[in-house]
C-alpha cells in the first residue's frame, strides 16, 4: 500500500466580515454574520460584502488567504425571499 496522508486538524481562525461601500470606504466590519448582512442592506447601491479568515496570536492577527466577495451570493439568496 502507498503512504498514508493525514489532514491536519483545523486551526482556530477568526472570521471577519466587512461591508464596503461602492466608493471603497468601509461601512462596517466585525465578527457577526447576521450584523454583516444587516449592514450590507443598509449600505448604498453597489456595496460589497467580504468575508476573510484571520489567524491571531497574543499580539497580532494575520489574514489567511484572500477575502471572499459574497455579494452575489447574498443577493441571490435575497432574491428567493
Secondary structure, DSSP 8 states (H G I E B T S, - for coil): -------------EEEEEEE-TTS-EEEEES-HHHHHHHHHHS-TT-EEEEEEEEE-SS-EEEEEEEEE-HHHHHHHHHH-
